[in-house]
Amino acid sequence: MPKETAVYTHGHHESVLRSHRWRTAANSAAYLLPELRPGLEVLDVGCGPGTITADLAALVAPGTVTAVDAAESVLATARETAAAAGLDNVRFAVADVHALDFPDDSFDIVHAHQVLQHVGDPVRALSEMRRVCRPGGVVAARDADYGAFTWFPAVPGLDDWQELYRRVARANGGEPDAGRRLLSWARRAGFTGLTATATNWCFATPEERAWWSGLWADRTTASGYADQATGGGHTTAGRLAEIAEAWREWGRDEDAWFMVPHGEILCRV
């Protein structure tokens, strides 16, 4: 198996897209926003259902955003997102971040959100992102760090979930603790003008807890991740059902709080 080959751990089940559609440029790419201005050409790598893409396109119009993803199926959703927002400055294509089908120096901004944790060779991916970015441009990446997820109250099943998820993701060829590694990967990819930061998602209101716990309960038993966890011999369907119930138990607690930390990197080309 080539080093860059990796299985996307989450898949594209409704419970996964439920999470992805919540993402906006404001809650998921705030570190990049000061770099954006009208007229820029942007490449959005791993665009998923396109909610961040649409925000970027609105900010750089009349510039264009080229949105790429490895999965053709999710690009249909991204096209619908752009159309619903009335955007006509977004292009779409299937692409592999390890071998982008664009000429050198094609874009002013190259952006990837929650992508590098899922690829087999993140250094090569960043090198490709650098290749297609124009001199004076910016390569930007943000990834969660699963090993640093923190929650209250302690629910033993969630400890099991965290350990299992990280094991499955690594068996798939990815690195779930990507956030802490972004600076190192960018340096190995040859970048020198680097700014490394960190921000969090926090779920603490009743509505946020219900949403976060519900999507993870569903994802644990019904998504591609569930298939990989059982098919790879990491756990059983019965244990996944118990972990899903632990998520629901956590979500019902009025004191429940969950933090998702992210590493971020701005790389000047």
ChimeraX commands (.cxc) that place a marker at each C-alpha (Angstrom):
marker #1 position 0.00,0.00,0.00 radius 0.5
marker #1 position 1.51,3.39,-0.94 radius 0.5
marker #1 position 2.39,5.53,2.02 radius 0.5
marker #1 position -0.06,8.24,1.01 radius 0.5
marker #1 position -3.00,5.83,0.93 radius 0.5
marker #1 position -5.32,6.13,3.91 radius 0.5
marker #1 position -8.95,5.30,4.61 radius 0.5
marker #1 position -11.20,8.21,5.57 radius 0.5
marker #1 position -12.19,7.15,9.07 radius 0.5
marker #1 position -15.51,9.00,9.31 radius 0.5
marker #1 position -17.09,8.20,5.97 radius 0.5
marker #1 position -20.04,10.26,4.76 radius 0.5
marker #1 position -22.92,8.98,6.85 radius 0.5
marker #1 position -25.63,11.52,7.71 radius 0.5
marker #1 position -24.27,11.79,11.26 radius 0.5
marker #1 position -20.91,12.86,9.85 radius 0.5
marker #1 position -22.36,15.40,7.43 radius 0.5
marker #1 position -24.54,16.71,10.28 radius 0.5
marker #1 position -21.32,17.75,11.98 radius 0.5
marker #1 position -19.62,19.02,8.84 radius 0.5
marker #1 position -22.57,21.20,7.79 radius 0.5
marker #1 position -22.33,23.04,11.13 radius 0.5
marker #1 position -18.87,24.34,10.24 radius 0.5
marker #1 position -18.44,27.91,9.04 radius 0.5
marker #1 position -15.47,30.11,8.30 radius 0.5
marker #1 position -16.17,31.93,11.56 radius 0.5
marker #1 position -16.14,28.85,13.81 radius 0.5
marker #1 position -13.58,26.81,11.88 radius 0.5
marker #1 position -11.25,29.16,9.97 radius 0.5
marker #1 position -11.13,32.39,11.98 radius 0.5
marker #1 position -7.32,32.29,11.98 radius 0.5
marker #1 position -7.37,32.57,8.18 radius 0.5
marker #1 position -9.95,35.33,7.77 radius 0.5
marker #1 position -7.53,38.29,8.11 radius 0.5
marker #1 position -5.67,36.95,5.06 radius 0.5
marker #1 position -8.73,37.07,2.80 radius 0.5
marker #1 position -9.77,39.93,0.52 radius 0.5
marker #1 position -11.84,40.33,-2.63 radius 0.5
marker #1 position -10.21,39.07,-5.80 radius 0.5
marker #1 position -8.07,36.27,-4.33 radius 0.5
marker #1 position -7.96,32.79,-5.85 radius 0.5
marker #1 position -8.50,30.09,-3.19 radius 0.5
marker #1 position -8.12,26.31,-3.18 radius 0.5
marker #1 position -10.23,24.61,-0.51 radius 0.5
marker #1 position -8.88,21.08,-0.01 radius 0.5
marker #1 position -11.23,18.48,1.44 radius 0.5
marker #1 position -14.22,20.77,1.15 radius 0.5
marker #1 position -16.81,18.23,2.33 radius 0.5
marker #1 position -20.38,19.58,2.12 radius 0.5
marker #1 position -19.04,23.05,1.34 radius 0.5
marker #1 position -20.21,25.29,4.20 radius 0.5
marker #1 position -16.75,26.70,4.86 radius 0.5
marker #1 position -16.19,26.85,1.10 radius 0.5
marker #1 position -19.27,29.02,0.63 radius 0.5
marker #1 position -18.13,31.46,3.31 radius 0.5
marker #1 position -14.68,31.73,1.73 radius 0.5
marker #1 position -16.23,32.31,-1.70 radius 0.5
marker #1 position -18.39,35.15,-0.37 radius 0.5
marker #1 position -15.34,36.80,1.20 radius 0.5
marker #1 position -13.09,36.68,-1.89 radius 0.5
marker #1 position -15.65,37.43,-4.61 radius 0.5
marker #1 position -15.15,38.34,-7.42 radius 0.5
marker #1 position -12.20,35.99,-6.89 radius 0.5
marker #1 position -12.94,32.29,-7.13 radius 0.5
marker #1 position -12.74,29.29,-4.84 radius 0.5
marker #1 position -11.82,25.90,-6.24 radius 0.5
marker #1 position -13.29,23.27,-3.91 radius 0.5
marker #1 position -11.86,19.77,-4.09 radius 0.5
marker #1 position -12.55,16.54,-2.25 radius 0.5
marker #1 position -11.50,12.93,-2.66 radius 0.5
marker #1 position -15.17,11.82,-2.63 radius 0.5
marker #1 position -17.28,12.67,-5.66 radius 0.5
marker #1 position -20.46,11.96,-3.68 radius 0.5
marker #1 position -19.94,14.77,-1.18 radius 0.5
marker #1 position -19.19,17.29,-3.95 radius 0.5
marker #1 position -22.84,17.09,-4.99 radius 0.5
marker #1 position -23.77,18.38,-1.53 radius 0.5
marker #1 position -21.13,21.12,-1.78 radius 0.5
marker #1 position -22.57,22.24,-5.12 radius 0.5
marker #1 position -26.00,22.47,-3.53 radius 0.5
marker #1 position -24.57,24.53,-0.66 radius 0.5
marker #1 position -22.98,27.02,-3.06 radius 0.5
marker #1 position -26.13,27.24,-5.18 radius 0.5
marker #1 position -28.32,27.84,-2.13 radius 0.5
marker #1 position -26.03,30.72,-1.14 radius 0.5
marker #1 position -26.35,32.24,-4.61 radius 0.5
marker #1 position -22.64,31.87,-5.32 radius 0.5
marker #1 position -21.34,31.61,-8.87 radius 0.5
marker #1 position -17.61,31.85,-8.07 radius 0.5
marker #1 position -17.03,28.28,-6.86 radius 0.5
marker #1 position -15.58,25.46,-8.98 radius 0.5
marker #1 position -15.54,21.82,-7.95 radius 0.5
marker #1 position -13.28,18.86,-8.70 radius 0.5
marker #1 position -12.26,15.48,-7.35 radius 0.5
marker #1 position -8.66,15.62,-6.18 radius 0.5
marker #1 position -6.02,13.84,-4.11 radius 0.5
marker #1 position -4.10,16.27,-1.89 radius 0.5
marker #1 position -0.95,14.16,-2.35 radius 0.5
marker #1 position -1.01,14.86,-6.11 radius 0.5
marker #1 position -3.05,17.98,-6.91 radius 0.5
marker #1 position -3.93,18.33,-10.58 radius 0.5
marker #1 position -3.12,22.04,-10.78 radius 0.5
marker #1 position -0.08,23.89,-12.15 radius 0.5
marker #1 position 2.51,25.41,-9.85 radius 0.5
marker #1 position 1.61,28.83,-8.39 radius 0.5
marker #1 position -2.12,28.57,-9.16 radius 0.5
marker #1 position -3.68,30.01,-5.98 radius 0.5
marker #1 position -3.24,32.83,-3.50 radius 0.5
marker #1 position -4.64,30.82,-0.57 radius 0.5
marker #1 position -4.59,27.04,-0.13 radius 0.5
marker #1 position -6.76,25.90,2.78 radius 0.5
marker #1 position -7.44,22.53,4.42 radius 0.5
marker #1 position -9.72,21.99,7.41 radius 0.5
marker #1 position -9.68,18.61,9.21 radius 0.5
marker #1 position -7.84,17.01,6.29 radius 0.5
marker #1 position -4.26,16.27,7.31 radius 0.5
marker #1 position -5.36,13.97,10.14 radius 0.5
marker #1 position -6.86,11.64,7.54 radius 0.5
marker #1 position -4.06,11.41,4.95 radius 0.5
marker #1 position -1.26,8.88,4.80 radius 0.5
marker #1 position 1.53,11.42,4.20 radius 0.5
marker #1 position 0.70,14.86,5.62 radius 0.5
marker #1 position 4.16,16.23,4.81 radius 0.5
marker #1 position 3.75,15.33,1.15 radius 0.5
marker #1 position 0.24,16.82,1.25 radius 0.5
marker #1 position 1.58,20.11,2.62 radius 0.5
marker #1 position 4.33,20.09,0.01 radius 0.5
marker #1 position 1.71,19.78,-2.72 radius 0.5
marker #1 position -0.32,22.58,-1.17 radius 0.5
marker #1 position 2.84,24.69,-1.17 radius 0.5
marker #1 position 3.57,23.86,-4.81 radius 0.5
marker #1 position 0.23,25.17,-6.04 radius 0.5
marker #1 position 0.37,28.32,-3.87 radius 0.5
marker #1 position 1.79,31.48,-5.43 radius 0.5
marker #1 position 4.79,33.28,-3.94 radius 0.5
marker #1 position 3.44,35.70,-1.36 radius 0.5
marker #1 position 0.44,33.47,-0.73 radius 0.5
marker #1 position -0.61,31.44,2.30 radius 0.5
marker #1 position -1.10,27.74,2.99 radius 0.5
marker #1 position -3.46,27.24,5.94 radius 0.5
marker #1 position -4.40,24.08,7.83 radius 0.5
marker #1 position -6.45,23.37,10.94 radius 0.5
marker #1 position -6.88,19.97,12.56 radius 0.5
marker #1 position -8.39,18.63,15.75 radius 0.5
marker #1 position -6.28,16.77,18.31 radius 0.5
marker #1 position -8.25,13.76,19.57 radius 0.5
marker #1 position -5.79,12.91,22.31 radius 0.5
marker #1 position -6.40,16.32,23.88 radius 0.5
marker #1 position -10.21,16.19,23.83 radius 0.5
marker #1 position -11.50,17.05,27.32 radius 0.5
marker #1 position -14.92,16.61,28.86 radius 0.5
marker #1 position -16.88,16.68,32.09 radius 0.5
marker #1 position -18.29,14.75,33.83 radius 0.5
marker #1 position -16.18,11.62,33.54 radius 0.5
marker #1 position -18.13,8.91,31.72 radius 0.5
marker #1 position -16.04,5.73,31.44 radius 0.5
marker #1 position -17.48,4.82,28.06 radius 0.5
marker #1 position -16.11,8.04,26.59 radius 0.5
marker #1 position -12.59,7.10,27.67 radius 0.5
marker #1 position -13.12,3.87,25.75 radius 0.5
marker #1 position -14.46,5.82,22.76 radius 0.5
marker #1 position -11.39,8.09,22.68 radius 0.5
marker #1 position -8.95,5.18,22.84 radius 0.5
marker #1 position -10.87,3.19,20.23 radius 0.5
marker #1 position -11.26,6.07,17.79 radius 0.5
marker #1 position -7.54,6.84,17.88 radius 0.5
marker #1 position -6.70,3.16,17.33 radius 0.5
marker #1 position -9.05,2.85,14.36 radius 0.5
marker #1 position -7.84,6.11,12.79 radius 0.5
marker #1 position -4.21,5.02,13.01 radius 0.5
marker #1 position -5.03,1.59,11.60 radius 0.5
marker #1 position -6.60,3.45,8.67 radius 0.5
marker #1 position -3.31,5.26,8.02 radius 0.5
marker #1 position -4.18,8.61,9.61 radius 0.5
marker #1 position -3.03,10.55,12.67 radius 0.5
marker #1 position -5.89,11.59,14.99 radius 0.5
marker #1 position -3.61,13.76,17.13 radius 0.5
marker #1 position -2.79,15.91,14.11 radius 0.5
marker #1 position -3.32,19.30,15.74 radius 0.5
marker #1 position -0.13,19.15,17.81 radius 0.5
marker #1 position 1.87,17.99,14.78 radius 0.5
marker #1 position 0.98,20.68,12.23 radius 0.5
marker #1 position 4.00,22.87,12.99 radius 0.5
marker #1 position 6.38,19.92,12.71 radius 0.5
marker #1 position 4.79,18.70,9.47 radius 0.5
marker #1 position 4.93,22.19,7.93 radius 0.5
marker #1 position 8.62,22.56,8.82 radius 0.5
marker #1 position 9.36,19.17,7.26 radius 0.5
marker #1 position 7.48,20.30,4.14 radius 0.5
marker #1 position 9.95,23.18,3.77 radius 0.5
marker #1 position 7.96,26.11,5.11 radius 0.5
marker #1 position 9.83,28.77,7.07 radius 0.5
marker #1 position 7.38,31.67,7.50 radius 0.5
marker #1 position 5.13,29.91,10.01 radius 0.5
marker #1 position 2.53,31.04,12.51 radius 0.5
marker #1 position 1.18,28.27,14.76 radius 0.5
marker #1 position -1.91,28.85,16.90 radius 0.5
marker #1 position -4.66,26.89,18.63 radius 0.5
marker #1 position -8.39,27.40,19.13 radius 0.5
marker #1 position -11.24,25.28,20.48 radius 0.5
marker #1 position -14.77,24.22,19.86 radius 0.5
marker #1 position -16.74,24.05,23.11 radius 0.5
marker #1 position -20.14,22.38,23.56 radius 0.5
marker #1 position -21.85,23.32,26.82 radius 0.5
marker #1 position -25.41,24.56,26.27 radius 0.5
marker #1 position -28.29,22.06,26.38 radius 0.5
marker #1 position -28.72,22.38,22.61 radius 0.5
marker #1 position -24.99,21.96,21.93 radius 0.5
marker #1 position -24.73,18.94,24.22 radius 0.5
marker #1 position -27.71,17.25,22.61 radius 0.5
marker #1 position -26.34,17.89,19.12 radius 0.5
marker #1 position -22.76,16.79,19.83 radius 0.5
marker #1 position -23.64,13.71,21.86 radius 0.5
marker #1 position -26.36,12.70,19.41 radius 0.5
marker #1 position -24.20,12.85,16.32 radius 0.5
marker #1 position -21.40,10.90,18.01 radius 0.5
marker #1 position -23.82,8.29,19.33 radius 0.5
marker #1 position -25.17,7.83,15.81 radius 0.5
marker #1 position -21.70,7.87,14.26 radius 0.5
marker #1 position -20.49,5.23,16.71 radius 0.5
marker #1 position -23.03,2.67,15.58 radius 0.5
marker #1 position -24.07,3.58,12.03 radius 0.5
marker #1 position -21.23,5.28,10.11 radius 0.5
marker #1 position -18.21,4.15,8.14 radius 0.5
marker #1 position -16.25,4.46,11.37 radius 0.5
marker #1 position -18.46,1.80,12.96 radius 0.5
marker #1 position -17.87,-0.54,10.02 radius 0.5
marker #1 position -14.12,-0.02,10.22 radius 0.5
marker #1 position -14.05,-0.49,13.98 radius 0.5
marker #1 position -15.81,-3.85,13.80 radius 0.5
marker #1 position -14.47,-5.00,10.42 radius 0.5
marker #1 position -10.92,-4.27,11.51 radius 0.5
marker #1 position -11.32,-6.40,14.61 radius 0.5
marker #1 position -10.95,-3.45,17.00 radius 0.5
marker #1 position -14.25,-3.95,18.82 radius 0.5
marker #1 position -17.71,-5.48,18.59 radius 0.5
marker #1 position -21.08,-4.08,17.61 radius 0.5
marker #1 position -22.25,-4.67,21.17 radius 0.5
marker #1 position -19.43,-2.59,22.61 radius 0.5
marker #1 position -20.13,0.19,20.11 radius 0.5
marker #1 position -23.75,0.23,21.29 radius 0.5
marker #1 position -22.52,0.65,24.86 radius 0.5
marker #1 position -20.25,3.52,23.84 radius 0.5
marker #1 position -23.14,5.18,21.99 radius 0.5
marker #1 position -25.21,5.00,25.17 radius 0.5
marker #1 position -22.30,6.57,27.09 radius 0.5
marker #1 position -22.48,9.49,24.67 radius 0.5
marker #1 position -26.21,9.85,25.33 radius 0.5
marker #1 position -25.65,9.62,29.08 radius 0.5
marker #1 position -23.07,12.41,28.89 radius 0.5
marker #1 position -25.40,14.56,26.77 radius 0.5
marker #1 position -28.22,14.30,29.32 radius 0.5
marker #1 position -26.11,15.69,32.17 radius 0.5
marker #1 position -26.89,19.34,32.92 radius 0.5
marker #1 position -23.25,19.92,33.90 radius 0.5
marker #1 position -21.81,18.37,30.74 radius 0.5
marker #1 position -19.05,20.26,28.92 radius 0.5
marker #1 position -16.86,19.18,26.01 radius 0.5
marker #1 position -13.81,20.86,24.46 radius 0.5
marker #1 position -12.31,20.02,21.06 radius 0.5
marker #1 position -8.85,21.61,20.71 radius 0.5
marker #1 position -7.40,22.39,17.29 radius 0.5
marker #1 position -3.94,23.18,16.03 radius 0.5
marker #1 position -3.67,25.75,13.26 radius 0.5
marker #1 position -0.87,26.71,10.93 radius 0.5
marker #1 position -0.42,29.67,8.57 radius 0.5
marker #1 position 2.47,29.08,6.18 radius 0.5
marker #1 position 3.69,32.00,4.08 radius 0.5
marker #1 position 5.06,31.00,0.71 radius 0.5
marker link #1:1,2 radius 0.2
marker link #1:2,3 radius 0.2
marker link #1:3,4 radius 0.2
marker link #1:4,5 radius 0.2
marker link #1:5,6 radius 0.2
marker link #1:6,7 radius 0.2
marker link #1:7,8 radius 0.2
marker link #1:8,9 radius 0.2
marker link #1:9,10 radius 0.2
marker link #1:10,11 radius 0.2
marker link #1:11,12 radius 0.2
marker link #1:12,13 radius 0.2
marker link #1:13,14 radius 0.2
marker link #1:14,15 radius 0.2
marker link #1:15,16 radius 0.2
marker link #1:16,17 radius 0.2
marker link #1:17,18 radius 0.2
marker link #1:18,19 radius 0.2
marker link #1:19,20 radius 0.2
marker link #1:20,21 radius 0.2
marker link #1:21,22 radius 0.2
marker link #1:22,23 radius 0.2
marker link #1:23,24 radius 0.2
marker link #1:24,25 radius 0.2
marker link #1:25,26 radius 0.2
marker link #1:26,27 radius 0.2
marker link #1:27,28 radius 0.2
marker link #1:28,29 radius 0.2
marker link #1:29,30 radius 0.2
marker link #1:30,31 radius 0.2
marker link #1:31,32 radius 0.2
marker link #1:32,33 radius 0.2
marker link #1:33,34 radius 0.2
marker link #1:34,35 radius 0.2
marker link #1:35,36 radius 0.2
marker link #1:36,37 radius 0.2
marker link #1:37,38 radius 0.2
marker link #1:38,39 radius 0.2
marker link #1:39,40 radius 0.2
marker link #1:40,41 radius 0.2
marker link #1:41,42 radius 0.2
marker link #1:42,43 radius 0.2
marker link #1:43,44 radius 0.2
marker link #1:44,45 radius 0.2
marker link #1:45,46 radius 0.2
marker link #1:46,47 radius 0.2
marker link #1:47,48 radius 0.2
marker link #1:48,49 radius 0.2
marker link #1:49,50 radius 0.2
marker link #1:50,51 radius 0.2
marker link #1:51,52 radius 0.2
marker link #1:52,53 radius 0.2
marker link #1:53,54 radius 0.2
marker link #1:54,55 radius 0.2
marker link #1:55,56 radius 0.2
marker link #1:56,57 radius 0.2
marker link #1:57,58 radius 0.2
marker link #1:58,59 radius 0.2
marker link #1:59,60 radius 0.2
marker link #1:60,61 radius 0.2
marker link #1:61,62 radius 0.2
marker link #1:62,63 radius 0.2
marker link #1:63,64 radius 0.2
marker link #1:64,65 radius 0.2
marker link #1:65,66 radius 0.2
marker link #1:66,67 radius 0.2
marker link #1:67,68 radius 0.2
marker link #1:68,69 radius 0.2
marker link #1:69,70 radius 0.2
marker link #1:70,71 radius 0.2
marker link #1:71,72 radius 0.2
marker link #1:72,73 radius 0.2
marker link #1:73,74 radius 0.2
marker link #1:74,75 radius 0.2
marker link #1:75,76 radius 0.2
marker link #1:76,77 radius 0.2
marker link #1:77,78 radius 0.2
marker link #1:78,79 radius 0.2
marker link #1:79,80 radius 0.2
marker link #1:80,81 radius 0.2
marker link #1:81,82 radius 0.2
marker link #1:82,83 radius 0.2
marker link #1:83,84 radius 0.2
marker link #1:84,85 radius 0.2
marker link #1:85,86 radius 0.2
marker link #1:86,87 radius 0.2
marker link #1:87,88 radius 0.2
marker link #1:88,89 radius 0.2
marker link #1:89,90 radius 0.2
marker link #1:90,91 radius 0.2
marker link #1:91,92 radius 0.2
marker link #1:92,93 radius 0.2
marker link #1:93,94 radius 0.2
marker link #1:94,95 radius 0.2
marker link #1:95,96 radius 0.2
marker link #1:96,97 radius 0.2
marker link #1:97,98 radius 0.2
marker link #1:98,99 radius 0.2
marker link #1:99,100 radius 0.2
marker link #1:100,101 radius 0.2
marker link #1:101,102 radius 0.2
marker link #1:102,103 radius 0.2
marker link #1:103,104 radius 0.2
marker link #1:104,105 radius 0.2
marker link #1:105,106 radius 0.2
marker link #1:106,107 radius 0.2
marker link #1:107,108 radius 0.2
marker link #1:108,109 radius 0.2
marker link #1:109,110 radius 0.2
marker link #1:110,111 radius 0.2
marker link #1:111,112 radius 0.2
marker link #1:112,113 radius 0.2
marker link #1:113,114 radius 0.2
marker link #1:114,115 radius 0.2
marker link #1:115,116 radius 0.2
marker link #1:116,117 radius 0.2
marker link #1:117,118 radius 0.2
marker link #1:118,119 radius 0.2
marker link #1:119,120 radius 0.2
marker link #1:120,121 radius 0.2
marker link #1:121,122 radius 0.2
marker link #1:122,123 radius 0.2
marker link #1:123,124 radius 0.2
marker link #1:124,125 radius 0.2
marker link #1:125,126 radius 0.2
marker link #1:126,127 radius 0.2
marker link #1:127,128 radius 0.2
marker link #1:128,129 radius 0.2
marker link #1:129,130 radius 0.2
marker link #1:130,131 radius 0.2
marker link #1:131,132 radius 0.2
marker link #1:132,133 radius 0.2
marker link #1:133,134 radius 0.2
marker link #1:134,135 radius 0.2
marker link #1:135,136 radius 0.2
marker link #1:136,137 radius 0.2
marker link #1:137,138 radius 0.2
marker link #1:138,139 radius 0.2
marker link #1:139,140 radius 0.2
marker link #1:140,141 radius 0.2
marker link #1:141,142 radius 0.2
marker link #1:142,143 radius 0.2
marker link #1:143,144 radius 0.2
marker link #1:144,145 radius 0.2
marker link #1:145,146 radius 0.2
marker link #1:146,147 radius 0.2
marker link #1:147,148 radius 0.2
marker link #1:148,149 radius 0.2
marker link #1:149,150 radius 0.2
marker link #1:150,151 radius 0.2
marker link #1:151,152 radius 0.2
marker link #1:152,153 radius 0.2
marker link #1:153,154 radius 0.2
marker link #1:154,155 radius 0.2
marker link #1:155,156 radius 0.2
marker link #1:156,157 radius 0.2
marker link #1:157,158 radius 0.2
marker link #1:158,159 radius 0.2
marker link #1:159,160 radius 0.2
marker link #1:160,161 radius 0.2
marker link #1:161,162 radius 0.2
marker link #1:162,163 radius 0.2
marker link #1:163,164 radius 0.2
marker link #1:164,165 radius 0.2
marker link #1:165,166 radius 0.2
marker link #1:166,167 radius 0.2
marker link #1:167,168 radius 0.2
marker link #1:168,169 radius 0.2
marker link #1:169,170 radius 0.2
marker link #1:170,171 radius 0.2
marker link #1:171,172 radius 0.2
marker link #1:172,173 radius 0.2
marker link #1:173,174 radius 0.2
marker link #1:174,175 radius 0.2
marker link #1:175,176 radius 0.2
marker link #1:176,177 radius 0.2
marker link #1:177,178 radius 0.2
marker link #1:178,179 radius 0.2
marker link #1:179,180 radius 0.2
marker link #1:180,181 radius 0.2
marker link #1:181,182 radius 0.2
marker link #1:182,183 radius 0.2
marker link #1:183,184 radius 0.2
marker link #1:184,185 radius 0.2
marker link #1:185,186 radius 0.2
marker link #1:186,187 radius 0.2
marker link #1:187,188 radius 0.2
marker link #1:188,189 radius 0.2
marker link #1:189,190 radius 0.2
marker link #1:190,191 radius 0.2
marker link #1:191,192 radius 0.2
marker link #1:192,193 radius 0.2
marker link #1:193,194 radius 0.2
marker link #1:194,195 radius 0.2
marker link #1:195,196 radius 0.2
marker link #1:196,197 radius 0.2
marker link #1:197,198 radius 0.2
marker link #1:198,199 radius 0.2
marker link #1:199,200 radius 0.2
marker link #1:200,201 radius 0.2
marker link #1:201,202 radius 0.2
marker link #1:202,203 radius 0.2
marker link #1:203,204 radius 0.2
marker link #1:204,205 radius 0.2
marker link #1:205,206 radius 0.2
marker link #1:206,207 radius 0.2
marker link #1:207,208 radius 0.2
marker link #1:208,209 radius 0.2
marker link #1:209,210 radius 0.2
marker link #1:210,211 radius 0.2
marker link #1:211,212 radius 0.2
marker link #1:212,213 radius 0.2
marker link #1:213,214 radius 0.2
marker link #1:214,215 radius 0.2
marker link #1:215,216 radius 0.2
marker link #1:216,217 radius 0.2
marker link #1:217,218 radius 0.2
marker link #1:218,219 radius 0.2
marker link #1:219,220 radius 0.2
marker link #1:220,221 radius 0.2
marker link #1:221,222 radius 0.2
marker link #1:222,223 radius 0.2
marker link #1:223,224 radius 0.2
marker link #1:224,225 radius 0.2
marker link #1:225,226 radius 0.2
marker link #1:226,227 radius 0.2
marker link #1:227,228 radius 0.2
marker link #1:228,229 radius 0.2
marker link #1:229,230 radius 0.2
marker link #1:230,231 radius 0.2
marker link #1:231,232 radius 0.2
marker link #1:232,233 radius 0.2
marker link #1:233,234 radius 0.2
marker link #1:234,235 radius 0.2
marker link #1:235,236 radius 0.2
marker link #1:236,237 radius 0.2
marker link #1:237,238 radius 0.2
marker link #1:238,239 radius 0.2
marker link #1:239,240 radius 0.2
marker link #1:240,241 radius 0.2
marker link #1:241,242 radius 0.2
marker link #1:242,243 radius 0.2
marker link #1:243,244 radius 0.2
marker link #1:244,245 radius 0.2
marker link #1:245,246 radius 0.2
marker link #1:246,247 radius 0.2
marker link #1:247,248 radius 0.2
marker link #1:248,249 radius 0.2
marker link #1:249,250 radius 0.2
marker link #1:250,251 radius 0.2
marker link #1:251,252 radius 0.2
marker link #1:252,253 radius 0.2
marker link #1:253,254 radius 0.2
marker link #1:254,255 radius 0.2
marker link #1:255,256 radius 0.2
marker link #1:256,257 radius 0.2
marker link #1:257,258 radius 0.2
marker link #1:258,259 radius 0.2
marker link #1:259,260 radius 0.2
marker link #1:260,261 radius 0.2
marker link #1:261,262 radius 0.2
marker link #1:262,263 radius 0.2
marker link #1:263,264 radius 0.2
marker link #1:264,265 radius 0.2
marker link #1:265,266 radius 0.2
marker link #1:266,267 radius 0.2
marker link #1:267,268 radius 0.2
marker link #1:268,269 radius 0.2
view
